[in-house]
Amino acid sequence: MTETEGAALLPTATPARTRAVVRELLRPHRGLAFAGFGLLVLATSVGLVTQPLLGYIVDLVTEHRAPGSLTWPVAALAGVAVAQGVLTALGMSLVSRLGETVLARLRELFVERALALPLERVERAGSGDLNARVTRDVSRVADAVRGALPELARSALSIVLTLGALALLDWRFLLAALLAVPVQAHTARWYVRNAVPLYGRERIAAGAQQQQLLDTIGGARTVRAHRLQDGHTERVTARSRAAVELTMRGVRLVLRFYSRLHIAEYLGLAAVLVTGFLLVRSGSASVGTATAAALYFHSLFGPVNTALVLLDDAQSATAGLARLVGVVDEPVTVTDGPGVAASVPSVTLTGVSHAYVPGRPVLHGVDLEVRPKERVALVGTTGAGKTTLAKLVAGLHSPTAGSVDIGGAGPDVSGRLVGLVTQEVHVFAGPLADDLRLARPDASDEELREALTAVGALGWAEALPEGLDTVVGDGGHRLTADRAQQLALARLLLADRPVVVLDEATAEAGSSGARLLDEAAERALRGRTALVVAHRLSQAAAADRIVVLSDGRVAESGTHAELLAADGAYAALWHAWSGSRSPAEAGP
């Protein structure tokens, strides 16, 4: 795990692990791989007939044969061109399909694992790191799969088969051509040794740059309010400069790489020409054979340069692939579906402590039991630890110390028993019915209407331009804050979890919509074990029990009447809250 500037970045897989994952992804598609590469081998083999045919034409000319003797070799050249083109197109299409299929599966695994990562893990890494992997790294790998992989495969086959063809002409031509190999191999090793860490650092720098941009833009109002523009501009500039410097180092590395390749080409071609001259003079080879050998080696310029040029794309893609595999390998708690418990469970917290930053705990040894079907309200001042406690029960975070028990279920099951609705509700872009079915994909239209009716939302939902088929979210019909909360509560009913956590889920409503949302929440919680972070103390007053948190500890616990009679922290909060509201807003 890499630490940079206080952020614990998500891991990057080792080269061995990256190769292992690629093999695992390829295994189900071995037939497609064999077919694609088999066609490329056949296409390359057919193409290698071109040089001997040209050499044969040279021999015919040097022997002063009749012009008619050139007919069949010229026709053969045309046939070779057509056959090679067709076979290459078929082979490249199969290899491209293989790459796209494997890439699609890798994307699915990445998204599944990224969504399953603990929230605290993503927060420690920073959204910029994950965002850079989702965008730049996936894009680099996709570009390599669509362009570099098929071309690299074809070039590698051309190199191997062309060297074999040189050996068939005369083994001495092959030895002459191999004089270029040490220079090329040394150049490739030098490039890989320098490029892999460089591109890895470039990806990290790009993630840090993106994180800084997100922080600056996301907090633009605060930055302007406190006149922090200069400091943020300097940080963005510094991280951008670091990213540009690494990019320019990559450009200089590539230029040096190309200059060394030209030396190898000169040495190899010169050696083949000298060998051909000596063999022709000794009568061991004809001029046509020497010509074919020279053409064979010259034809290697394209695939060798292509392979080594694509090495640049391959190294960049490999660095991105390792970062994707690193997320795929990140350990998470995997659940197996939306199942619920046979009965409504209790929730028990024993000695629970939690710290987002080591040494700075937010909760201190909290003991709490919520009995089956009991509704407990969490109240307290800002920073008391209410939301943290709610997230621990919902399974978004794991406690630093102590345990959270949901009806005795193990950690791999308890996450499927808890439903969570927070103050910040996201409305997904698409038809309203699809948004609801995120909670239960097999829900019928009637079940959707029942859930909307239960939270008092069916009226406005059916009044939308296209009813439940109306597109909502970004680019569609905008829902108000209270309607979005009703939608979230309807999803909660469809998910049918026996334990529910509401984290200020009705706080976004104004006074006019507060009672409507409270009634919707009441119906959604009925018959379930519930933990409610109460923004309005009218919610707390309606709960079975109230727990008051102060500085991360349980300060008071009891019913509304008991706590008012105790005249403690809750009573002070109640009098302060109810005194600023009308009787209708304050409730009973």
Disulfide bonds with the S-S distance in Angstrom:
none
